[in-house]
């Protein structure tokens, strides 16, 4: 009898652990959409001014921006970046501070 009682207790604790893990996963999934907001102009400025790479190419710049959730597309000698409906032209700036010179296109 004590063997069965011990087995039942283990089964109940496993069930509780599974329920707890399921609840934690649901909580984490509910936070995901809130944290996946689109980046702002300020985020773009902070990223480009806080990082320097004299040898960054247009493709590398577009890749870096895309990995930070920016809508960035390489276009010849510049990267077109869409932020909040505006399109910015970003040209790698070599030895100057920051990653790129930025001008608004539209």
C-alpha positions in Angstrom: 0.0 0.0 0.0 2.8 2.4 0.8 4.4 1.7 -2.6 1.2 2.8 -4.4 0.8 5.9 -2.3 4.3 6.9 -3.1 3.8 6.4 -6.8 0.6 8.4 -6.8 2.4 11.3 -5.0 5.1 11.3 -7.7 2.5 11.3 -10.5 0.7 14.2 -8.9 3.9 16.2 -8.5 4.8 15.6 -12.2 1.4 16.7 -13.2 1.8 19.9 -11.1 5.2 20.6 -12.7 3.7 20.1 -16.2 0.9 22.5 -15.4 3.3 25.0 -14.1 5.5 24.8 -17.2 2.4 25.2 -19.4 1.3 28.3 -17.5 4.8 29.8 -17.8 4.9 29.2 -21.5 1.5 30.9 -21.9 2.6 33.9 -19.9 5.8 34.2 -22.1 3.8 33.9 -25.3 1.4 36.6 -24.1 4.3 39.0 -23.6 5.8 38.4 -27.1 3.5 40.6 -29.1 4.0 43.5 -26.6 7.8 43.3 -26.9 7.8 43.0 -30.7 6.9 46.7 -31.4 8.4 48.3 -34.4 11.6 50.4 -33.9 11.4 54.2 -33.9 13.5 56.9 -35.4 15.2 57.3 -32.0 16.1 53.6 -32.0 17.6 54.1 -35.5 19.7 57.0 -34.4 20.9 55.3 -31.2 22.0 52.2 -33.1 23.8 54.1 -35.8 25.5 56.6 -33.5 26.5 54.1 -30.8 28.3 51.8 -33.2 31.3 52.5 -35.5 32.8 50.5 -38.3 34.9 52.3 -40.9 34.7 49.3 -43.2 31.0 48.5 -43.1 29.4 47.9 -46.5 25.9 48.8 -47.7 25.0 45.1 -47.4 26.4 44.8 -43.9 24.6 47.9 -42.8 21.3 46.6 -44.2 21.9 43.3 -42.5 22.7 45.0 -39.2 19.5 47.1 -39.4 17.4 44.2 -40.4 18.6 42.1 -37.4 17.4 45.0 -35.2 13.9 44.8 -36.7 14.3 47.7 -39.1 12.8 47.5 -42.6 16.1 48.0 -44.4 16.9 47.3 -48.1 20.3 47.8 -49.8 19.9 50.0 -52.9 23.2 50.4 -54.7 25.4 52.7 -52.6 22.9 53.3 -49.8 20.3 51.6 -47.6 16.7 52.6 -47.7 15.1 52.3 -44.2 11.4 52.7 -43.5 10.5 53.9 -40.0 7.0 55.0 -39.1 6.0 55.7 -42.7 9.1 57.7 -43.5 12.0 56.5 -45.7 15.5 57.3 -44.8 18.6 57.1 -47.0 21.6 55.7 -45.1 25.1 55.8 -46.6 28.0 54.2 -44.8 30.3 57.0 -43.7 33.7 55.4 -43.4 35.9 57.2 -40.8 33.3 59.6 -39.5 31.5 59.0 -36.2 28.6 56.6 -36.3 27.8 54.0 -39.0 26.1 56.1 -41.7 25.1 59.5 -42.9 21.3 59.7 -42.8 18.9 61.8 -44.9 15.2 61.6 -45.3 13.9 60.5 -48.7 10.1 60.7 -48.1 
